[in-house]
Amino acid sequence: MSGYENYFNYLVEFIFAYPFIMSIIWMVSAVYYVLLFERKAPGPHVYPDLPFIPPVSIIVPCHNESANIRETIQYLAETTYPDYEIIAVNDGSTDDTAIVLNELTNLYAQLRVVHLKKNRGKPTAQRIGALMSKGDIIVCMDGDALFEPNAVAWMVFTLLRRKRIGGVTGNPRIRNRTSLLGKIQVGEFSSIIGMIKRSQMDLARIFTVSGVICAFKKAALHEAGYWRTDMITDDIDITWRLMQKNWLVFYQPSAICWILMPETLKGLWKQRLRWAQGGAEIMFAYGKTALFNLKLRLLPIVIDYVLSLIWANVLVIVVGIWALKKVDLISYDFNIFIPTHWGLTLALTFLLQSTISMFIDSKYEKGILKTIVWMIWYPFAYWVINAGTAFTGFYKALFKKQTKYAVWVSPDRGIQ
């Protein structure tokens, strides 16, 4: 066996070993967090015991949301939290969003509407809403999300736990499940995203809040300088801006909202590419500070990101070489060794991870354990997509042209 062949097979081993090791870390740390902090929590259907009631402003940025905004505002109007206002920011919509919002102001006294003539992007819409707000706590969401009645109260409860908690991310659950991709995402949000957030909570350092359901102390937002208007992912940006000012960001699984997700490969690719590009932009913007200011305790998150980026690049390169060799575009003669022991090992590990995570999340979503049967397809459908978007997103961020506003377009919201 040649030296080149050895090196190549080391890369193949890394492709399989990295997710196995990370899965073990996620499972152990998530279970530790649940046993220590979450096991005795009452759950989303119980109203939390709040020490006092600070005023809350709920910011709803909207761009072409005429099909969804009525239901979103209706759900917000049913929140159990007693002191809140809703500020809907119509960000240059070209459909009937403005008309619908104006009609809704006649139905809901707590609703205020702001119309922006041009599309300036979600970060700008949220910034304008926050600056106009009356509340001490700012809740942010998407224009198609549906909040559970106690969601706002649970986020306020978390923010009041400690003086230095500046942000909290909630627990988004998937609404649309009509396709295989939709059903797989139900499990993904539990076995991957939910488990990772619990793991990161052991460090009190979360890579990102979920932009579809999150809340902040206004004082923390002000100190952090609010959202940058040129970042493609506002949620990752504000998380890191807060942590750089030494504010803590917590995860609250009882703050539940229901969201629409892409159910086509094209829509899923565009969504994950935006996430990947946003993560890379954050590393370019704040990674240096995280590396050299150890007091912020952001180094583990940076290391995890770098390793996952290396994994994505290695997977793309190995698959590319394998494909070129298959069509005889590579003349160098060597055998690609695919270690057979990893197949069963990863399958069993991922099954265990999915079972543990869904058992944990069954407290927050009844019947979720039924979706475990679909999770066998996750590595096939999502490894390639996530690796491809991480690879592409990094280089898009690297060569991105500087713009003042990160504008948005209507996303793929699944099969309606």
Solvent accessible surface area in square Angstrom, and as a share of the most:
residue,aa,sasa,rsa
1,M,159,0.71
2,S,43,0.28
3,G,44,0.42
4,Y,166,0.63
5,E,18,0.08
6,N,53,0.27
7,Y,145,0.55
8,F,16,0.07
9,N,13,0.06
10,Y,138,0.52
11,L,67,0.34
12,V,2,0.01
13,E,57,0.25
14,F,57,0.24
15,I,8,0.04
16,F,41,0.17
17,A,25,0.19
18,Y,25,0.09
19,P,24,0.15
20,F,56,0.23
21,I,94,0.48
22,M,22,0.10
23,S,7,0.04
24,I,70,0.36
25,I,87,0.44
26,W,47,0.16
27,M,11,0.05
28,V,99,0.57
29,S,22,0.14
30,A,0,0.00
31,V,50,0.29
32,Y,117,0.44
33,Y,13,0.05
34,V,21,0.12
35,L,104,0.52
36,L,101,0.50
37,F,114,0.47
38,E,10,0.05
39,R,138,0.51
40,K,169,0.72
41,A,33,0.25
42,P,79,0.50
43,G,3,0.03
44,P,7,0.04
45,H,139,0.62
46,V,71,0.41
47,Y,87,0.33
48,P,6,0.04
49,D,125,0.65
50,L,25,0.12
51,P,98,0.62
52,F,119,0.50
53,I,72,0.37
54,P,9,0.05
55,P,46,0.29
56,V,2,0.01
57,S,0,0.00
58,I,0,0.00
59,I,0,0.00
60,V,0,0.00
61,P,1,0.01
62,C,0,0.00
63,H,18,0.08
64,N,40,0.21
65,E,8,0.04
66,S,33,0.21
67,A,99,0.77
68,N,25,0.13
69,I,0,0.00
70,R,110,0.40
71,E,70,0.32
72,T,1,0.00
73,I,0,0.00
74,Q,86,0.38
75,Y,72,0.28
76,L,1,0.00
77,A,29,0.22
78,E,99,0.44
79,T,14,0.08
80,T,65,0.38
81,Y,2,0.01
82,P,91,0.57
83,D,64,0.33
84,Y,36,0.14
85,E,22,0.10
86,I,0,0.00
87,I,0,0.00
88,A,0,0.00
89,V,0,0.00
90,N,7,0.04
91,D,0,0.00
92,G,11,0.10
93,S,24,0.15
94,T,122,0.71
95,D,57,0.29
96,D,79,0.41
97,T,0,0.00
98,A,34,0.26
99,I,102,0.52
100,V,12,0.07
101,L,0,0.00
102,N,75,0.38
103,E,76,0.34
104,L,4,0.02
105,T,50,0.29
106,N,130,0.67
107,L,123,0.61
108,Y,43,0.16
109,A,108,0.84
110,Q,53,0.24
111,L,10,0.05
112,R,76,0.28
113,V,35,0.20
114,V,23,0.13
115,H,82,0.36
116,L,31,0.16
117,K,195,0.83
118,K,123,0.52
119,N,37,0.19
120,R,85,0.31
121,G,0,0.00
122,K,22,0.09
123,P,4,0.03
124,T,13,0.07
125,A,0,0.00
126,Q,2,0.01
127,R,79,0.29
128,I,49,0.25
129,G,0,0.00
130,A,1,0.01
131,L,110,0.55
132,M,81,0.36
133,S,12,0.08
134,K,150,0.64
135,G,2,0.02
136,D,81,0.42
137,I,4,0.02
138,I,0,0.00
139,V,0,0.00
140,C,1,0.00
141,M,0,0.00
142,D,40,0.21
143,G,2,0.02
144,D,10,0.05
145,A,0,0.00
146,L,10,0.05
147,F,3,0.01
148,E,39,0.17
149,P,58,0.36
150,N,14,0.07
151,A,0,0.00
152,V,1,0.00
153,A,0,0.00
154,W,8,0.03
155,M,0,0.00
156,V,0,0.00
157,F,58,0.24
158,T,1,0.00
159,L,0,0.00
160,L,41,0.20
161,R,114,0.42
162,R,125,0.45
163,K,174,0.74
164,R,92,0.34
165,I,0,0.00
166,G,0,0.00
167,G,0,0.00
168,V,0,0.00
169,T,0,0.00
170,G,0,0.00
171,N,4,0.02
172,P,8,0.05
173,R,3,0.01
174,I,2,0.01
175,R,72,0.26
176,N,13,0.06
177,R,75,0.28
178,T,95,0.55
179,S,24,0.15
180,L,79,0.39
181,L,21,0.10
182,G,0,0.00
183,K,60,0.25
184,I,0,0.00
185,Q,0,0.00
186,V,2,0.01
187,G,0,0.00
188,E,4,0.02
189,F,15,0.06
190,S,0,0.00
191,S,0,0.00
192,I,24,0.12
193,I,36,0.18
194,G,4,0.03
195,M,2,0.01
196,I,39,0.20
197,K,15,0.06
198,R,2,0.01
199,S,14,0.09
200,Q,25,0.11
201,M,15,0.07
202,D,54,0.28
203,L,70,0.35
204,A,14,0.11
205,R,3,0.01
206,I,0,0.00
207,F,38,0.16
208,T,30,0.17
209,V,1,0.00
210,S,16,0.11
211,G,8,0.08
212,V,18,0.11
213,I,0,0.00
214,C,5,0.03
215,A,0,0.00
216,F,1,0.00
217,K,32,0.14
218,K,51,0.22
219,A,71,0.55
220,A,0,0.00
221,L,0,0.00
222,H,128,0.57
223,E,83,0.37
224,A,7,0.05
225,G,27,0.26
226,Y,17,0.06
227,W,2,0.01
228,R,77,0.28
229,T,32,0.19
230,D,17,0.09
231,M,8,0.03
232,I,53,0.27
233,T,2,0.01
234,D,10,0.05
235,D,29,0.15
236,I,11,0.06
237,D,0,0.00
238,I,1,0.00
239,T,0,0.00
240,W,0,0.00
241,R,47,0.17
242,L,0,0.00
243,M,0,0.00
244,Q,47,0.21
245,K,94,0.40
246,N,79,0.40
247,W,17,0.06
248,L,19,0.09
249,V,0,0.00
250,F,7,0.03
251,Y,7,0.03
252,Q,17,0.08
253,P,6,0.04
254,S,3,0.02
255,A,0,0.00
256,I,4,0.02
257,C,0,0.00
258,W,59,0.21
259,I,11,0.05
260,L,21,0.10
261,M,7,0.03
262,P,4,0.03
263,E,8,0.04
264,T,62,0.36
265,L,113,0.56
266,K,152,0.65
267,G,6,0.06
268,L,0,0.00
269,W,91,0.32
270,K,114,0.48
271,Q,27,0.12
272,R,13,0.05
273,L,25,0.12
274,R,96,0.35
275,W,84,0.30
276,A,22,0.17
277,Q,12,0.05
278,G,0,0.00
279,G,4,0.03
280,A,1,0.00
281,E,12,0.05
282,I,0,0.00
283,M,23,0.10
284,F,97,0.41
285,A,41,0.31
286,Y,20,0.08
287,G,6,0.06
288,K,154,0.65
289,T,53,0.31
290,A,0,0.00
291,L,81,0.40
292,F,156,0.65
293,N,59,0.30
294,L,116,0.58
295,K,179,0.76
296,L,9,0.05
297,R,115,0.42
298,L,0,0.00
299,L,55,0.28
300,P,59,0.37
301,I,8,0.04
302,V,8,0.05
303,I,88,0.45
304,D,45,0.23
305,Y,36,0.14
306,V,67,0.38
307,L,67,0.33
308,S,39,0.25
309,L,24,0.12
310,I,81,0.41
311,W,25,0.09
312,A,1,0.01
313,N,25,0.13
314,V,15,0.09
315,L,20,0.10
316,V,45,0.26
317,I,86,0.44
318,V,10,0.06
319,V,75,0.43
320,G,31,0.30
321,I,45,0.23
322,W,122,0.43
323,A,43,0.34
324,L,77,0.38
325,K,56,0.24
326,K,134,0.57
327,V,94,0.54
328,D,122,0.63
329,L,130,0.65
330,I,46,0.23
331,S,115,0.74
332,Y,99,0.38
333,D,125,0.65
334,F,22,0.09
335,N,116,0.60
336,I,35,0.18
337,F,107,0.45
338,I,95,0.48
339,P,2,0.01
340,T,123,0.72
341,H,104,0.47
342,W,29,0.10
343,G,45,0.43
344,L,122,0.61
345,T,45,0.26
346,L,25,0.12
347,A,59,0.46
348,L,102,0.51
349,T,13,0.08
350,F,31,0.13
351,L,97,0.48
352,L,95,0.47
353,Q,2,0.01
354,S,1,0.01
355,T,58,0.34
356,I,42,0.21
357,S,2,0.01
358,M,0,0.00
359,F,144,0.60
360,I,20,0.10
361,D,0,0.00
362,S,38,0.25
363,K,77,0.33
364,Y,10,0.04
365,E,12,0.05
366,K,189,0.80
367,G,42,0.40
368,I,1,0.01
369,L,78,0.39
370,K,163,0.69
371,T,15,0.08
372,I,44,0.23
373,V,97,0.56
374,W,84,0.30
375,M,4,0.02
376,I,118,0.60
377,W,123,0.43
378,Y,9,0.03
379,P,36,0.23
380,F,144,0.60
381,A,26,0.20
382,Y,0,0.00
383,W,54,0.19
384,V,104,0.60
385,I,17,0.09
386,N,45,0.23
387,A,1,0.01
388,G,14,0.14
389,T,2,0.01
390,A,25,0.20
391,F,63,0.26
392,T,47,0.27
393,G,0,0.00
394,F,41,0.17
395,Y,86,0.33
396,K,96,0.41
397,A,10,0.08
398,L,86,0.43
399,F,154,0.64
400,K,72,0.31
401,K,172,0.73
402,Q,145,0.65
403,T,66,0.38
404,K,146,0.62
405,Y,58,0.22
406,A,17,0.13
407,V,87,0.50
408,W,58,0.20
409,V,112,0.64
410,S,51,0.33
411,P,80,0.50
412,D,45,0.23
413,R,35,0.13
414,G,15,0.14
415,I,92,0.47
416,Q,162,0.72
